[in-house]
Amino acid sequence: MNGIGLFGGTFNPLHSGHLQVAEEVKAGFNLEKIYFIPSAVPPHKGTDDLAEAMDRYRMIDAEMSARRGFVVSDVEIHRRGPSYTIDTVRYFKDKLPAATPCFLIMGMDAFLEIDTWKSYQKLFDQVPMIVMTRPLEDAKQTVQSAALEKYIHAHVDARYKYITPSSCFDHPEKHPVHLFPVTPINISSTKIRNRIRRGLSIKEMVPVTVENYIHKKGLYL
């Protein structure tokens, strides 16, 4: 059975970089579907420049309707309080058939803060992770994997071991942590918001559906 990916974030707004890396992960892991899960109240980010949760949801929804295998979930928007990943993972594990492989997708920066997340240790018991990285030369890849192993040993469990052929941290009992290189794209939601405030074009940075929604609603001005 093909797997399911869970891709969370503020998506403030959704941009072409999000879509590109999701396409690459979907193909690389032969996933049937990736759920984009906008957070309502992100526990580790400020909310000063954050569009309303339903606006961020609708921007994603407008784009997902034309993309096979991508869907948006409002599970965190309708849950009261901060949007904790452990609660979202448990929701999907309960919702999906028991035999469905489920992966938590995140960037390297997010993974290196995982020890600050609520009940983060339990995530490694619940779901395998796909950590998106930049493509590196072999020597730099070795340095990166050694640094990550040190971090995982310090904050998660010293029994995780890096398996070079599969680019994966394996554990005898917990779920694996996969490292997956994706195409580097010089786009960020912060850059997009700054360009909007300066009256500059955001074409090529966001899908047309997102651009139209932002202008229609007057977001990020």
C-alpha positions as CSV (number, residue, x, y, z in Angstrom):
1,M,0.0,0.0,0.0
2,N,1.3,3.4,-0.9
3,G,2.0,5.7,2.0
4,I,0.6,9.0,3.2
5,G,2.7,12.1,3.9
6,L,1.8,14.7,6.6
7,F,3.3,18.1,5.7
8,G,2.5,20.8,8.3
9,G,3.4,24.5,8.6
10,T,2.0,28.0,8.7
11,F,2.0,28.2,4.9
12,N,1.9,32.0,5.2
13,P,1.4,31.9,2.3
14,L,1.8,28.6,0.4
15,H,4.5,29.1,-2.3
16,S,6.1,27.3,-5.2
17,G,8.9,26.0,-3.1
18,H,6.5,24.1,-0.8
19,L,4.9,22.5,-3.9
20,Q,8.2,21.6,-5.5
21,V,9.6,19.8,-2.5
22,A,6.3,18.1,-1.8
23,E,6.3,16.8,-5.4
24,E,9.8,15.5,-5.0
25,V,9.1,13.7,-1.7
26,K,5.9,12.3,-3.1
27,A,7.8,10.8,-6.0
28,G,10.8,9.7,-4.0
29,F,8.7,7.7,-1.5
30,N,6.0,6.7,-3.8
31,L,3.3,8.3,-1.7
32,E,-0.3,8.1,-2.7
33,K,-1.2,11.4,-1.0
34,I,0.3,14.3,0.9
35,Y,-1.8,16.2,3.3
36,F,-0.9,19.9,3.6
37,I,-1.8,20.9,7.2
38,P,-1.8,24.6,8.0
39,S,-1.4,25.4,11.7
40,A,-3.9,27.5,13.5
41,V,-1.7,28.8,16.3
42,P,1.9,27.8,15.7
43,P,3.6,27.1,19.1
44,H,7.1,28.3,18.0
45,K,6.3,31.3,15.7
46,G,5.0,34.7,16.3
47,T,1.5,35.7,15.0
48,D,2.1,39.4,14.2
49,D,2.4,38.8,10.4
50,L,0.3,35.6,10.3
51,A,-2.8,35.6,8.0
52,E,-6.0,34.2,9.4
53,A,-6.0,30.4,9.5
54,M,-9.0,30.1,7.2
55,D,-7.3,32.4,4.6
56,R,-4.2,30.2,4.7
57,Y,-6.4,27.1,4.4
58,R,-8.4,28.5,1.5
59,M,-5.2,29.5,-0.4
60,I,-4.0,25.9,-0.2
61,D,-7.4,24.4,-1.0
62,A,-7.7,26.5,-4.1
63,E,-4.4,25.2,-5.4
64,M,-4.9,21.6,-4.3
65,S,-8.1,21.1,-6.3
66,A,-6.0,21.0,-9.4
67,R,-3.2,18.8,-8.1
68,R,-3.5,15.0,-8.0
69,G,-2.4,13.5,-4.7
70,F,-2.3,16.7,-2.8
71,V,-5.0,17.6,-0.3
72,V,-5.4,20.2,2.5
73,S,-6.5,19.3,6.0
74,D,-8.3,21.6,8.5
75,V,-7.6,19.4,11.5
76,E,-5.4,21.9,13.2
77,I,-7.6,24.9,12.4
78,H,-10.6,23.3,14.1
79,R,-8.6,22.1,17.2
80,R,-8.6,24.5,20.1
81,G,-5.3,25.9,21.3
82,P,-1.8,25.6,19.9
83,S,-1.2,23.3,16.9
84,Y,0.9,20.4,18.3
85,T,2.3,17.9,15.8
86,I,1.9,15.0,18.2
87,D,-1.9,15.6,18.3
88,T,-2.1,15.8,14.5
89,V,-0.1,12.6,14.0
90,R,-2.3,10.7,16.4
91,Y,-5.4,12.1,14.6
92,F,-4.3,10.7,11.3
93,K,-3.1,7.4,12.7
94,D,-6.6,6.9,14.2
95,K,-8.3,8.1,11.0
96,L,-6.3,6.1,8.4
97,P,-6.5,2.3,7.9
98,A,-4.0,0.5,10.2
99,A,-1.9,-0.8,7.4
100,T,-1.4,2.6,5.7
101,P,2.3,3.8,5.9
102,C,2.3,7.3,7.3
103,F,5.3,9.7,7.2
104,L,5.8,13.1,8.9
105,I,7.5,15.5,6.4
106,M,9.6,18.4,7.6
107,G,12.6,20.6,6.8
108,M,16.0,20.3,8.4
109,D,15.5,23.5,10.4
110,A,12.3,22.2,12.0
111,F,13.9,18.8,12.8
112,L,16.8,20.5,14.6
113,E,14.2,22.1,16.9
114,I,12.2,19.0,17.5
115,D,13.4,18.7,21.1
116,T,11.3,21.9,21.9
117,W,8.1,20.3,20.6
118,K,5.4,18.9,22.9
119,S,5.8,15.2,23.6
120,Y,8.5,15.1,20.8
121,Q,9.9,11.8,22.1
122,K,6.6,10.1,21.4
123,L,6.7,11.2,17.8
124,F,9.5,8.7,17.2
125,D,7.3,6.0,18.5
126,Q,4.4,7.0,16.4
127,V,5.6,7.8,12.8
128,P,8.6,7.6,10.5
129,M,10.0,11.0,9.5
130,I,11.2,12.4,6.2
131,V,13.6,15.3,6.8
132,M,14.2,17.3,3.6
133,T,17.8,18.4,3.1
134,R,19.9,20.2,0.5
135,P,21.8,18.0,-1.9
136,L,25.4,17.8,-0.7
137,E,28.7,16.3,-1.9
138,D,29.7,13.1,-0.2
139,A,32.2,14.7,2.2
140,K,29.6,17.3,3.3
141,Q,26.9,14.7,3.6
142,T,29.2,12.7,6.0
143,V,29.7,15.8,8.1
144,Q,25.9,16.5,8.1
145,S,24.9,13.0,9.0
146,A,27.5,12.9,11.9
147,A,26.2,16.2,13.3
148,L,22.6,14.9,13.0
149,E,23.5,11.7,14.7
150,K,25.0,13.6,17.6
151,Y,21.8,15.7,17.9
152,I,19.6,12.6,17.8
153,H,21.7,10.8,20.4
154,A,21.6,13.8,22.7
155,H,17.9,14.5,22.4
156,V,16.2,11.3,21.3
157,D,18.0,8.0,21.7
158,A,21.6,6.9,21.4
159,R,20.5,3.6,19.6
160,Y,19.8,5.5,16.4
161,K,22.4,4.6,13.8
162,Y,23.0,6.2,10.4
163,I,22.7,3.8,7.5
164,T,24.6,5.3,4.6
165,P,23.1,3.4,1.6
166,S,19.6,4.3,2.6
167,S,20.3,7.8,4.0
168,C,18.4,6.9,7.1
169,F,18.7,6.8,10.9
170,D,17.5,3.4,12.0
171,H,16.5,2.2,15.4
172,P,15.7,-1.3,16.7
173,E,12.4,-0.2,18.2
174,K,11.5,3.3,17.1
175,H,10.6,4.6,13.6
176,P,13.3,5.6,11.2
177,V,14.3,9.1,10.2
178,H,14.9,9.4,6.5
179,L,17.1,12.2,5.0
180,F,15.9,13.2,1.6
181,P,17.6,15.8,-0.6
182,V,15.3,18.2,-2.4
183,T,16.0,20.9,-5.0
184,P,17.0,24.1,-3.2
185,I,14.6,27.0,-4.1
186,N,15.3,30.6,-3.1
187,I,11.7,31.3,-2.1
188,S,10.3,32.0,1.3
189,S,7.0,33.2,2.7
190,T,8.8,36.0,4.4
191,K,10.2,37.3,1.1
192,I,6.8,37.0,-0.5
193,R,5.2,39.1,2.3
194,N,7.9,41.7,2.1
195,R,7.4,42.0,-1.7
196,I,3.7,42.5,-1.3
197,R,4.2,45.3,1.2
198,R,6.6,47.0,-1.2
199,G,4.1,46.6,-4.1
200,L,6.4,44.2,-6.0
201,S,5.3,41.3,-8.1
202,I,5.1,37.8,-6.6
203,K,4.6,36.0,-9.9
204,E,6.7,32.9,-10.2
205,M,6.9,32.7,-6.4
206,V,3.4,31.5,-5.8
207,P,0.7,29.7,-7.8
208,V,-1.7,31.9,-9.7
209,T,-4.5,30.7,-7.4
210,V,-2.6,31.9,-4.4
211,E,-1.6,35.2,-6.0
212,N,-5.2,35.9,-6.9
213,Y,-6.5,35.1,-3.4
214,I,-3.9,37.4,-1.8
215,H,-4.8,40.3,-4.0
216,K,-8.6,39.7,-3.6
217,K,-8.4,39.6,0.1
218,G,-5.7,42.3,0.5
219,L,-3.4,40.1,2.6
220,Y,0.0,41.0,3.9
221,L,-0.3,44.8,3.2
